[in-house]
Every structure is written in C-alpha cells, then in structure tokens.
C-alpha cells in the first residue's frame, strides 16, 4: 500500500504527493497528524487550527468519495511522529510514503527522522515540491548562493519559470467504491485535544471556495491591484493567504489562473497583473530563504550584526500595542481588527510592525510571535520575513533610516478614516479632518475615551536611527 501524508497541502488538485501516490493500481491511503502540543509550541493561532481542521474534514470526505481512506493520528510532538508513523505503516502494510516537502527546520528534522525510521522497515519515502512554484534551491545567484535581495531574485525566478514552465495536475480519479467518513466533530478525542472545532463562518473551507475567491479577484480587482492594494477600506486584495497557507490552493494554480485571465504572464510593472504576481514571488523568496538559511527558523536575524541591537522587552508597552491602545488610530484599528478577525491587511502589517520596532523599539520576535498566535494565515516564512523586513534586520530590508510615520501612513492609506472608524469605536463619530490626529478634537469635546499617543513619533524615530547607527561604531 502507498500512504500520502498530508500536511500544509490540504487539497486534491495540483498535489504532487497525491498525484505520485495515485500512479499505478496499488492501493492508496492518506494520513493527517494532529499535534496539539507542537502546534502550541509553534504559537499556531486557534483560528488557524480550526480552519485547518475544517479543511481536513472536507478533505477526508472528498478522499472517501474517491475510495481513499484518510487516517487521523494524534501525536503530541514532532519527536514522537517517526515511531507513530512506523507503527501505522507496519499495521497497514505500507511500502511507500509520499509527502510534500516541509520548509521549516523543525519539520525538516522530523521528516529526516521519519525517513530513517521507515528505512529500517524498507518503506521508501518520497518528498516532493508542493509548497512553491519553483523548488527551493532552483533560483540561485551565478555563484550558486541564495539571493539576499528580492529584485534580482524576482528577475531570476521569472526567467527560470519561463525556461521550465509548470503543469497543473487534476485531482485523481476514483480508485474504488466510496468509503464512509466520520466527521471530526463526532470524534471525541479530537475535540478533547483541541477544544471547540466550529470554524469561523467568515472563512469557508474547500478547494471550490478558494477557486471562487481567486476568480472573483481576477475578474477585476487584479487589474487595479497596483492602485488599490494598500487601502484597507477597499476590497482590493485577493484575501487568499489563509488558503495558500493551508494548501487549499497552490501557488501554481494562482499563477496559472492569472495567465489564463490575462492571456500572458506579466514580466514588468507596466503590465496588468505584474504587481500581484510579484507578491507571489515575494512568498517564494521568503520560503526559499527559510530552506537555505535554517537559522531564520531559530529566532535569529538575517543580518547577524543586528543581534546586538538594544531592543526593549517592555511588557506594558507591548500589551498596549497588542490591544490597540497606542493612541495612534491606524495602529490601533489594525490591531483590533487582527484580534477580532484573525486577519490583517498587508499594508497594516507593515505599519504596526514598524511602530512596534521603530517607535516602541520592542524586539521584533515579540511581534512575530504575537502575529502567529492570532493570524489565520500565520506562516513562518512570510511572517518572519515581513517582521525582519520591518525591523531592519532581514533580507532586502528598507534602510534603517526609513521609518514609517504612523500618522502619515494613516492619512495616505485611509484618508477618510473609514477603516479606523470601523475598528476604533471611540472615534466612530469623529470628522474625517481629525480622525488621524484626534486628540485636540476629543479634548474640545471633553472626552477622554481614547488614549493619548504613547510615544512622540519624531523622538522615537531618532532613537531608532541611533540604535542602528550604534552598530557601525
């Protein structure tokens, strides 16, 4: 028997591990491993766990309809996985294991241990590329190293894609009579391990839902993406990130759908669709970096010298940022939105990350962990890459003297304060002219229901620059 181990690739279509396992007539079974303790150690947000498990339920039903049984195992930590998987393979006569490659260091170590354990009982392991359009290690500099800057990586990535192309594989055909499927909600041990499994209705699962969202975005918004993507009050982004992180849709499917929509693959900013394609390339960049520079999975900065920066760990200031009590409306609105919904617009992620690191001078690791603990699309590669970019410690980071001004960012990207008033209810009735700097207006009204700015941005900016300049001495 062949066994397909599903991880962050919870789909039937364009799934290399499933496709290879289903080649030939040998029986195929599937597996998903629930690791509650490990997930908590990795700060996986409860909303992301519920979303992922709702998709596992959907996947289990779809596989059962094809005659493929999805086994569920509860294995608390990665260290216990090799033995548990070896027992399962022995019990069911598995001769070949198929899985798509993991990119994080703990997951890679787990997979190496699985290969060693299964080799002892002559089970072959096949690790395939299901998480990237081009496999990590394919896009390198002329000297065979990973690119440290995004733009040349993007050019080389686009060139490699033109040379190699790619194929989108359909879901496998039925392999036997349909099988029964017991929903996760009826399995007491799953509920016991993870608590309430009711998914968030704002985030329906299923491959059909992911494709529906993609097609809606490609219908019109992709053509305006370069002009609208930075405005959180406008529905200008694809909002596909949770589906990409869970692997409900693949990045190859996204690129293929973009090409089909436009009739070409965009190559420059002058062409419609290029800005969104470039966002997919950013995703690839951070994933390739994580594989080729394992220390990024170990809480270490990309720029080693920045480990000496005198970051703050002030718990009270950090709590104010987490709870949206900074006195800067765009920052507070973004954080309250995150806490309420489990998602945040990308422009807002940059603004709040800059504020935490450059205005409060708090270590980026605290922000990175907090995002992971709240985001439905929490992904180590993108989250770490984004936080280190904002903090000035990462690959292709902005120069250290470029510090976001939270007030002008709000004025530029939420000019009428629509997003702010939605989430900062204290400011719901404030005129647009005062929404980004509301404190004088509130004082005139005799109100004290919104906090004063916790720092003076101009002073904090100078301090942030001095921190980085001190590294040069």
KEKEGU-256714 format. One record per residue (C-alpha): y, x, z. Coordinates in steps of 0.25 Angstrom, whole numbers, plus 5000, padded with zeros to 4 digits. Each point is the difference from the previous one (the first is absolute). Layout:
% residues N
+------+------+------+
|   yy |   xx |   zz |
+------+------+------+
|    Y |    X |    Z |
...
+------+------+------+
***
This chain:
% residues 473
+------+------+------+
|   yy |   xx |   zz |
+------+------+------+
| 5000 | 5000 | 5000 |
| 5014 | 5004 | 4997 |
| 5011 | 4998 | 5011 |
| 5015 | 4998 | 4997 |
| 5009 | 5004 | 5012 |
| 5013 | 4992 | 5000 |
| 5012 | 5006 | 5007 |
| 5014 | 4998 | 4995 |
| 4995 | 4995 | 4986 |
| 4997 | 4986 | 5003 |
| 4999 | 4995 | 4986 |
| 4989 | 4997 | 4989 |
| 5009 | 5004 | 4988 |
| 5003 | 5014 | 4997 |
| 4992 | 5006 | 5011 |
| 4993 | 5013 | 4996 |
| 4990 | 5000 | 5012 |
| 4996 | 4986 | 4997 |
| 4999 | 5002 | 4985 |
| 4991 | 5012 | 5001 |
| 4991 | 4994 | 5010 |
| 4998 | 4988 | 4991 |
| 4996 | 5008 | 4988 |
| 4985 | 4998 | 4998 |
| 4991 | 4990 | 5006 |
| 4997 | 5006 | 5014 |
| 5004 | 4990 | 5011 |
| 5014 | 5002 | 5006 |
| 5005 | 4996 | 5013 |
| 5014 | 5002 | 5006 |
| 5006 | 5005 | 5014 |
| 5013 | 4999 | 5008 |
| 5001 | 5007 | 5013 |
| 5009 | 4994 | 5011 |
| 5005 | 5011 | 5009 |
| 5009 | 4993 | 5011 |
| 5002 | 5012 | 5009 |
| 5003 | 5010 | 4988 |
| 5010 | 4990 | 4994 |
| 5007 | 4999 | 5013 |
| 5001 | 5015 | 5001 |
| 5006 | 5000 | 4986 |
| 5010 | 4990 | 5004 |
| 4996 | 4990 | 4990 |
| 5008 | 4988 | 5001 |
| 4993 | 4987 | 5005 |
| 5006 | 4992 | 4988 |
| 4994 | 5011 | 4991 |
| 4986 | 4999 | 5006 |
| 5001 | 4984 | 4999 |
| 5004 | 5001 | 4985 |
| 4989 | 5011 | 4997 |
| 4989 | 4992 | 5007 |
| 5005 | 4987 | 4993 |
| 4998 | 5007 | 4987 |
| 4986 | 5006 | 5005 |
| 4996 | 4985 | 5002 |
| 5005 | 4997 | 4986 |
| 4992 | 5012 | 4994 |
| 4988 | 4996 | 5008 |
| 5000 | 4986 | 4993 |
| 5002 | 5006 | 4986 |
| 4990 | 5010 | 5002 |
| 4990 | 4990 | 5005 |
| 5003 | 4991 | 4987 |
| 4995 | 5012 | 4992 |
| 4988 | 5002 | 5008 |
| 5005 | 5012 | 5008 |
| 4999 | 5000 | 5015 |
| 5012 | 5006 | 5008 |
| 4995 | 5006 | 5013 |
| 5009 | 5001 | 5012 |
| 4999 | 5011 | 5010 |
| 5008 | 5001 | 5013 |
| 5002 | 5015 | 5002 |
| 5011 | 5003 | 5010 |
| 5004 | 5014 | 4995 |
| 4998 | 5009 | 4988 |
| 4992 | 5010 | 5008 |
| 4989 | 4989 | 5001 |
| 5000 | 4996 | 4985 |
| 4990 | 5010 | 4995 |
| 4989 | 4997 | 5009 |
| 5002 | 4985 | 4998 |
| 5000 | 5001 | 4985 |
| 4988 | 5008 | 5000 |
| 4993 | 4990 | 5008 |
| 5004 | 4989 | 4991 |
| 4996 | 5008 | 4988 |
| 4986 | 5002 | 5006 |
| 4998 | 4986 | 5004 |
| 5004 | 4995 | 4986 |
| 4993 | 5011 | 4991 |
| 5014 | 5005 | 4995 |
| 4999 | 5011 | 4990 |
| 5014 | 5001 | 4995 |
| 5013 | 4998 | 5007 |
| 5013 | 4997 | 4992 |
| 5014 | 5000 | 5006 |
| 5014 | 5003 | 4995 |
| 5007 | 5013 | 5005 |
| 5008 | 4999 | 5013 |
| 5013 | 5009 | 5001 |
| 5003 | 5001 | 5015 |
| 4994 | 5012 | 5007 |
| 4992 | 4992 | 5011 |
| 4994 | 4991 | 4989 |
| 4996 | 5012 | 4992 |
| 4994 | 5007 | 5012 |
| 4992 | 4987 | 5002 |
| 4995 | 5000 | 4986 |
| 4996 | 5014 | 5000 |
| 4992 | 4997 | 5012 |
| 4994 | 4988 | 4993 |
| 4996 | 5009 | 4988 |
| 4993 | 5010 | 5010 |
| 4993 | 4989 | 5008 |
| 4995 | 4992 | 4987 |
| 4995 | 5013 | 4993 |
| 4990 | 5002 | 5011 |
| 4993 | 4987 | 4996 |
| 5002 | 5003 | 4985 |
| 5011 | 4990 | 4998 |
| 5010 | 5004 | 4989 |
| 5015 | 4998 | 5002 |
| 5010 | 4997 | 4989 |
| 5015 | 5001 | 5003 |
| 5009 | 4994 | 4990 |
| 5014 | 4999 | 4997 |
| 5004 | 4986 | 5003 |
| 5014 | 5002 | 5007 |
| 5008 | 5007 | 4990 |
| 5003 | 4998 | 4985 |
| 4997 | 5015 | 4998 |
| 4991 | 5007 | 5011 |
| 5007 | 5009 | 5010 |
| 4999 | 5015 | 4994 |
| 5002 | 4995 | 4986 |
| 5015 | 5002 | 5000 |
| 5004 | 5014 | 5003 |
| 5010 | 5011 | 4997 |
| 4998 | 5011 | 4990 |
| 4995 | 5009 | 5011 |
| 4990 | 4989 | 5005 |
| 5007 | 4996 | 5012 |
| 5005 | 4986 | 5005 |
| 5014 | 4996 | 4996 |
| 5010 | 5001 | 5011 |
| 5011 | 4992 | 4993 |
| 4998 | 4986 | 4994 |
| 5007 | 5000 | 4987 |
| 4992 | 5011 | 4993 |
| 4987 | 4994 | 5006 |
| 5004 | 4987 | 4994 |
| 5002 | 5006 | 4986 |
| 4987 | 5007 | 5001 |
| 4993 | 4988 | 5005 |
| 5005 | 4992 | 4988 |
| 4996 | 5011 | 4991 |
| 4986 | 5000 | 5006 |
| 4999 | 4985 | 4999 |
| 5003 | 5001 | 4985 |
| 4990 | 5010 | 4998 |
| 4989 | 4994 | 5007 |
| 5003 | 4985 | 5000 |
| 4991 | 4991 | 5009 |
| 4991 | 4987 | 4999 |
| 5001 | 4988 | 5009 |
| 4985 | 4995 | 5003 |
| 4997 | 4986 | 5002 |
| 4993 | 4994 | 5012 |
| 4985 | 5002 | 4999 |
| 4991 | 4989 | 4994 |
| 4991 | 4992 | 5010 |
| 4988 | 5008 | 5004 |
| 4991 | 4988 | 5005 |
| 5000 | 4987 | 5007 |
| 5013 | 4997 | 5008 |
| 4998 | 5003 | 5015 |
| 5005 | 4993 | 5012 |
| 5012 | 5006 | 5008 |
| 5004 | 4998 | 5014 |
| 5015 | 5000 | 5002 |
| 5005 | 5011 | 5010 |
| 5006 | 4989 | 5008 |
| 4986 | 4995 | 5003 |
| 4996 | 5014 | 5005 |
| 5002 | 5001 | 5015 |
| 5000 | 5015 | 5000 |
| 5011 | 5001 | 4990 |
| 5009 | 4991 | 5008 |
| 4996 | 5007 | 5013 |
| 5004 | 5014 | 4994 |
| 5013 | 4996 | 4993 |
| 5005 | 4987 | 5006 |
| 5006 | 4989 | 4992 |
| 4997 | 5002 | 4986 |
| 5009 | 4989 | 4994 |
| 5007 | 5006 | 4988 |
| 5015 | 4999 | 4998 |
| 5003 | 4989 | 4990 |
| 5011 | 5008 | 4994 |
| 4990 | 5010 | 4995 |
| 4988 | 4992 | 4993 |
| 4989 | 5009 | 4996 |
| 4992 | 5001 | 4988 |
| 5000 | 5008 | 4987 |
| 5005 | 4988 | 4993 |
| 5012 | 4999 | 5009 |
| 5003 | 5015 | 4998 |
| 5000 | 4998 | 4985 |
| 5008 | 4987 | 5001 |
| 5011 | 5008 | 5008 |
| 5000 | 5011 | 4990 |
| 5001 | 4991 | 4988 |
| 5012 | 4993 | 5006 |
| 5007 | 5013 | 5003 |
| 4997 | 5005 | 4985 |
| 5005 | 4987 | 4995 |
| 5015 | 5003 | 5002 |
| 5003 | 5008 | 5013 |
| 4994 | 5013 | 4994 |
| 5011 | 5000 | 4989 |
| 5011 | 4999 | 5011 |
| 4992 | 5009 | 5010 |
| 5010 | 5012 | 4999 |
| 5012 | 4991 | 5003 |
| 4994 | 4991 | 5011 |
| 4989 | 5008 | 5007 |
| 5010 | 5005 | 5011 |
| 5005 | 4986 | 5004 |
| 4991 | 4994 | 5011 |
| 5006 | 4986 | 4999 |
| 4995 | 5000 | 4985 |
| 4986 | 4998 | 4996 |
| 5001 | 5012 | 4992 |
| 4987 | 5007 | 5003 |
| 4985 | 4998 | 4998 |
| 4996 | 4999 | 5014 |
| 4986 | 5005 | 4996 |
| 5000 | 5011 | 5010 |
| 4990 | 4993 | 5010 |
| 4991 | 4997 | 4989 |
| 5000 | 5014 | 4995 |
| 4998 | 5006 | 5014 |
| 4988 | 4991 | 5002 |
| 4995 | 5003 | 4986 |
| 5000 | 4985 | 4996 |
| 5007 | 5005 | 4987 |
| 4999 | 5014 | 4994 |
| 5012 | 5009 | 4996 |
| 4993 | 5001 | 4986 |
| 5000 | 4985 | 4999 |
| 5015 | 5000 | 5003 |
| 5003 | 5011 | 4989 |
| 4991 | 4993 | 4990 |
| 5007 | 4986 | 5003 |
| 5014 | 5007 | 4998 |
| 4996 | 5006 | 4987 |
| 4995 | 4987 | 4995 |
| 5012 | 4993 | 5004 |
| 5010 | 5010 | 4993 |
| 4991 | 5004 | 4989 |
| 5002 | 5014 | 5003 |
| 4999 | 5010 | 5012 |
| 5014 | 5003 | 5004 |
| 5004 | 5015 | 5000 |
| 5014 | 5001 | 5005 |
| 5011 | 4992 | 5008 |
| 5006 | 4995 | 4987 |
| 4987 | 4991 | 4998 |
| 4997 | 4987 | 5007 |
| 4989 | 5001 | 5011 |
| 5002 | 5015 | 5002 |
| 5006 | 4999 | 5014 |
| 4989 | 4992 | 5005 |
| 4990 | 5009 | 4993 |
| 5006 | 5011 | 5007 |
| 4998 | 4993 | 5014 |
| 4985 | 5000 | 4996 |
| 5001 | 5015 | 4997 |
| 5007 | 5002 | 5014 |
| 4988 | 4994 | 5006 |
| 4991 | 5009 | 4992 |
| 5009 | 5012 | 5005 |
| 4998 | 4997 | 5014 |
| 4985 | 4998 | 4999 |
| 4998 | 5013 | 4993 |
| 5008 | 5007 | 5010 |
| 4992 | 4994 | 5011 |
| 4987 | 5005 | 4994 |
| 5005 | 5014 | 4996 |
| 5008 | 5003 | 5013 |
| 4991 | 4994 | 5011 |
| 5010 | 5004 | 5011 |
| 5008 | 4988 | 4996 |
| 4989 | 4992 | 5006 |
| 5002 | 5008 | 5013 |
| 5014 | 4996 | 5005 |
| 5006 | 5013 | 4994 |
| 5012 | 5001 | 4991 |
| 4999 | 5003 | 4985 |
| 5011 | 5011 | 5002 |
| 4994 | 5008 | 5011 |
| 5013 | 5006 | 5005 |
| 5005 | 4986 | 5004 |
| 4990 | 4999 | 5011 |
| 5010 | 5008 | 5008 |
| 5011 | 4989 | 4999 |
| 5004 | 4995 | 5014 |
| 4996 | 4985 | 4998 |
| 5003 | 4990 | 5011 |
| 4989 | 4991 | 5006 |
| 5009 | 4991 | 5008 |
| 4992 | 4988 | 5003 |
| 5012 | 4990 | 5002 |
| 5007 | 5004 | 4987 |
| 4986 | 4999 | 4993 |
| 4998 | 4986 | 5006 |
| 5014 | 4995 | 4996 |
| 4996 | 5004 | 4986 |
| 4987 | 4994 | 5000 |
| 5005 | 4987 | 5005 |
| 5012 | 4999 | 4991 |
| 5011 | 5002 | 5011 |
| 5008 | 5012 | 4994 |
| 5013 | 4993 | 4997 |
| 4999 | 5003 | 4985 |
| 4997 | 4987 | 4993 |
| 4992 | 5005 | 4988 |
| 4991 | 5008 | 5009 |
| 4998 | 4989 | 5010 |
| 4997 | 4990 | 4989 |
| 4989 | 5009 | 4994 |
| 4993 | 5003 | 5013 |
| 5000 | 4985 | 5004 |
| 4994 | 4997 | 4986 |
| 4989 | 5010 | 5002 |
| 4997 | 4995 | 5014 |
| 4999 | 4986 | 4995 |
| 4993 | 5001 | 4987 |
| 4993 | 5014 | 4999 |
| 5007 | 5004 | 4988 |
| 5014 | 5007 | 4996 |
| 5007 | 5002 | 4987 |
| 5000 | 5014 | 4995 |
| 5015 | 5002 | 5001 |
| 5000 | 4996 | 5014 |
| 4988 | 5009 | 5004 |
| 5009 | 5012 | 4995 |
| 5012 | 4994 | 5008 |
| 4993 | 4998 | 5013 |
| 4993 | 5014 | 4999 |
| 5013 | 5007 | 4997 |
| 5006 | 4993 | 5012 |
| 4989 | 5004 | 5010 |
| 4999 | 5014 | 4995 |
| 5015 | 5004 | 4996 |
| 5008 | 4990 | 5010 |
| 4991 | 5000 | 5012 |
| 4993 | 5013 | 4997 |
| 4987 | 4995 | 5004 |
| 4987 | 5006 | 4995 |
| 4995 | 4994 | 4987 |
| 4986 | 5000 | 5006 |
| 5004 | 4988 | 5009 |
| 5006 | 4992 | 4988 |
| 4987 | 5003 | 4992 |
| 4991 | 4995 | 5011 |
| 5008 | 4988 | 5002 |
| 5000 | 4996 | 4986 |
| 4985 | 5002 | 4999 |
| 4999 | 4991 | 5012 |
| 5008 | 4989 | 4994 |
| 4998 | 5001 | 4984 |
| 4990 | 4991 | 4993 |
| 5001 | 5011 | 4989 |
| 4999 | 5012 | 5009 |
| 4995 | 5012 | 4992 |
| 5000 | 5014 | 5006 |
| 5003 | 5007 | 4987 |
| 5012 | 4991 | 4996 |
| 5005 | 4998 | 5015 |
| 4999 | 5015 | 5003 |
| 5007 | 5003 | 4987 |
| 5011 | 4991 | 5002 |
| 5003 | 5003 | 5014 |
| 5000 | 5015 | 4998 |
| 5009 | 4998 | 4988 |
| 5010 | 4992 | 5008 |
| 4999 | 5011 | 5011 |
| 5002 | 5011 | 4991 |
| 4987 | 5007 | 5004 |
| 4992 | 4995 | 4988 |
| 4997 | 5003 | 4985 |
| 5012 | 4997 | 4991 |
| 5008 | 4996 | 5012 |
| 5015 | 4998 | 4998 |
| 5009 | 5012 | 5004 |
| 5002 | 5000 | 5015 |
| 5015 | 4997 | 4999 |
| 4997 | 4987 | 4993 |
| 5000 | 4990 | 5011 |
| 5000 | 4985 | 4997 |
| 5012 | 4992 | 5006 |
| 4993 | 4987 | 5005 |
| 5013 | 4992 | 4999 |
| 5003 | 5004 | 4985 |
| 4985 | 4998 | 4997 |
| 5001 | 4986 | 5005 |
| 5013 | 4998 | 4993 |
| 4994 | 5005 | 4987 |
| 4986 | 4993 | 5000 |
| 5003 | 4988 | 5008 |
| 5015 | 4997 | 4996 |
| 5001 | 4986 | 5005 |
| 4991 | 5002 | 5012 |
| 4989 | 4990 | 4995 |
| 4989 | 5008 | 5005 |
| 5007 | 5004 | 5013 |
| 5003 | 4986 | 5004 |
| 4986 | 4996 | 4997 |
| 4994 | 5009 | 5011 |
| 5012 | 5003 | 5009 |
| 5002 | 4986 | 5005 |
| 5012 | 5004 | 5009 |
| 5007 | 5002 | 4987 |
| 4996 | 4988 | 4993 |
| 5014 | 4994 | 5000 |
| 5008 | 5013 | 4998 |
| 5009 | 5000 | 4987 |
| 4995 | 5010 | 4989 |
| 5012 | 5009 | 5002 |
| 4996 | 5003 | 5014 |
| 4985 | 5000 | 4999 |
| 4998 | 5015 | 4999 |
| 5009 | 5004 | 5011 |
| 5000 | 4987 | 5009 |
| 5005 | 5005 | 5013 |
| 5015 | 4998 | 4999 |
| 4998 | 4986 | 4995 |
| 4990 | 4997 | 5011 |
| 5010 | 5005 | 5010 |
| 5011 | 4991 | 4995 |
| 4990 | 4988 | 5001 |
| 4997 | 5005 | 5015 |
| 4985 | 5002 | 4996 |
| 4991 | 5011 | 5006 |
| 4987 | 4995 | 4994 |
| 4998 | 5012 | 4990 |
| 5000 | 5014 | 5005 |
| 5010 | 5011 | 4998 |
| 4996 | 5012 | 4991 |
| 4991 | 5009 | 5008 |
| 5006 | 5012 | 4993 |
| 5012 | 5004 | 4992 |
| 4994 | 5003 | 4986 |
| 5011 | 5011 | 4997 |
| 4997 | 5007 | 5012 |
| 4985 | 4999 | 4999 |
| 5000 | 5004 | 4986 |
| 5007 | 5013 | 5003 |
| 4989 | 5003 | 5011 |
| 4989 | 4997 | 4990 |
| 5006 | 5010 | 4991 |
| 5002 | 5011 | 5011 |
| 4985 | 4998 | 5003 |
| 4995 | 5004 | 4987 |
| 5011 | 5011 | 4998 |
| 4994 | 5006 | 5013 |
| 4987 | 5003 | 4993 |
| 5008 | 5009 | 4991 |
| 5004 | 5009 | 5011 |
+------+------+------+
***
